[in-house]
Amino acid sequence: MAKHGKRIRAAREAFAGKDEMTVEEAIALVKGNATAKFDETVEIAMCLGVDPRHADQMVRGVVTLPNGTGKTVRVAVFARGPKADEAKAAGADIVGAEDLMETIQGGKIEFDRCIATPDMMPIVGRLGKILGPRNLMPNPKVGTVTMDVKAAVEAAKGGEVQFKAEKAGVVHAGVGKVSFDAAALVENVRAFVDAVNKAKPSGAKGTYMKKVSVSSTMGPGVTVDVASATGN
């Protein structure tokens, strides 16, 4: 524990007094202080001026990061017949219908993304209380309820990231690994921020992007200058 404490203290000292950095400076700081024994995820958190309890202030969307996430995404698809075959051929990890519903109801959720063809939604709808809180419920707004299951599976496997504002108006996501080249991480951060910016809801009032910060899985966070994050 003492060694772990020393590592954390050292990281906090390195971050002390650092605020409103450019994206490039923030990424360099995060990468330089990610000392865990595994390839940490670089995470972004955005505090938005919205109250997602109101429908006209909900922020959600999807973005394909230009340099991927570095994460292996497990994909489940609800489909039958030719569409099930299409999903398997595209690389889906789990494909099913009622059998998949029963597996999920039994508490076995071995996937990170869930896709469904429209005709399967009556079945998937029964899983709302299980998949909804985990942000796994298929939704046509983010392309996970679709007849083009091949494209959806390939997108999920290829670096597509979904985002949704939580109760406090915070959006967060992984935007790569610390092993990524710094320039690739900067590009991913700006692509994510741009997508959230474009998803600004009609009901948002005042300052939309209040705060942007980045961190590694085990490291402290550092705030990023919003103008730098948006590329302005």
TAVENQUI-V288329 format. One record per residue. N is the residue number from 1. SS is DSSP state (2 for helix, 1 for strand, 0 for the rest). Layout:
n=N ss=SS
n=N ss=SS
//
This chain:
n=1 ss=0
n=2 ss=2
n=3 ss=2
n=4 ss=2
n=5 ss=2
n=6 ss=2
n=7 ss=2
n=8 ss=2
n=9 ss=2
n=10 ss=2
n=11 ss=2
n=12 ss=2
n=13 ss=2
n=14 ss=2
n=15 ss=2
n=16 ss=0
n=17 ss=0
n=18 ss=0
n=19 ss=0
n=20 ss=0
n=21 ss=1
n=22 ss=0
n=23 ss=2
n=24 ss=2
n=25 ss=2
n=26 ss=2
n=27 ss=2
n=28 ss=2
n=29 ss=2
n=30 ss=2
n=31 ss=2
n=32 ss=2
n=33 ss=0
n=34 ss=0
n=35 ss=0
n=36 ss=0
n=37 ss=0
n=38 ss=0
n=39 ss=0
n=40 ss=0
n=41 ss=1
n=42 ss=1
n=43 ss=1
n=44 ss=1
n=45 ss=1
n=46 ss=1
n=47 ss=1
n=48 ss=1
n=49 ss=0
n=50 ss=0
n=51 ss=0
n=52 ss=0
n=53 ss=0
n=54 ss=0
n=55 ss=2
n=56 ss=2
n=57 ss=2
n=58 ss=0
n=59 ss=0
n=60 ss=1
n=61 ss=1
n=62 ss=1
n=63 ss=1
n=64 ss=1
n=65 ss=0
n=66 ss=0
n=67 ss=0
n=68 ss=0
n=69 ss=0
n=70 ss=0
n=71 ss=0
n=72 ss=0
n=73 ss=0
n=74 ss=0
n=75 ss=1
n=76 ss=1
n=77 ss=1
n=78 ss=1
n=79 ss=0
n=80 ss=0
n=81 ss=2
n=82 ss=2
n=83 ss=2
n=84 ss=2
n=85 ss=2
n=86 ss=2
n=87 ss=2
n=88 ss=2
n=89 ss=2
n=90 ss=2
n=91 ss=0
n=92 ss=0
n=93 ss=0
n=94 ss=1
n=95 ss=1
n=96 ss=1
n=97 ss=0
n=98 ss=2
n=99 ss=2
n=100 ss=2
n=101 ss=2
n=102 ss=2
n=103 ss=2
n=104 ss=2
n=105 ss=2
n=106 ss=0
n=107 ss=0
n=108 ss=0
n=109 ss=0
n=110 ss=0
n=111 ss=0
n=112 ss=0
n=113 ss=1
n=114 ss=1
n=115 ss=1
n=116 ss=1
n=117 ss=0
n=118 ss=2
n=119 ss=2
n=120 ss=2
n=121 ss=2
n=122 ss=2
n=123 ss=2
n=124 ss=2
n=125 ss=2
n=126 ss=2
n=127 ss=2
n=128 ss=2
n=129 ss=2
n=130 ss=2
n=131 ss=2
n=132 ss=2
n=133 ss=2
n=134 ss=2
n=135 ss=0
n=136 ss=0
n=137 ss=0
n=138 ss=0
n=139 ss=0
n=140 ss=2
n=141 ss=2
n=142 ss=2
n=143 ss=0
n=144 ss=0
n=145 ss=1
n=146 ss=0
n=147 ss=0
n=148 ss=0
n=149 ss=2
n=150 ss=2
n=151 ss=2
n=152 ss=2
n=153 ss=2
n=154 ss=2
n=155 ss=2
n=156 ss=2
n=157 ss=2
n=158 ss=0
n=159 ss=0
n=160 ss=1
n=161 ss=1
n=162 ss=1
n=163 ss=1
n=164 ss=1
n=165 ss=0
n=166 ss=0
n=167 ss=0
n=168 ss=0
n=169 ss=0
n=170 ss=1
n=171 ss=1
n=172 ss=1
n=173 ss=1
n=174 ss=1
n=175 ss=1
n=176 ss=1
n=177 ss=1
n=178 ss=0
n=179 ss=0
n=180 ss=0
n=181 ss=0
n=182 ss=2
n=183 ss=2
n=184 ss=2
n=185 ss=2
n=186 ss=2
n=187 ss=2
n=188 ss=2
n=189 ss=2
n=190 ss=2
n=191 ss=2
n=192 ss=2
n=193 ss=2
n=194 ss=2
n=195 ss=2
n=196 ss=2
n=197 ss=2
n=198 ss=2
n=199 ss=0
n=200 ss=0
n=201 ss=0
n=202 ss=0
n=203 ss=0
n=204 ss=0
n=205 ss=0
n=206 ss=0
n=207 ss=0
n=208 ss=0
n=209 ss=1
n=210 ss=1
n=211 ss=1
n=212 ss=1
n=213 ss=1
n=214 ss=1
n=215 ss=1
n=216 ss=1
n=217 ss=0
n=218 ss=0
n=219 ss=0
n=220 ss=0
n=221 ss=1
n=222 ss=1
n=223 ss=1
n=224 ss=1
n=225 ss=0
n=226 ss=2
n=227 ss=2
n=228 ss=2
n=229 ss=2
n=230 ss=0
n=231 ss=0
n=232 ss=0
//
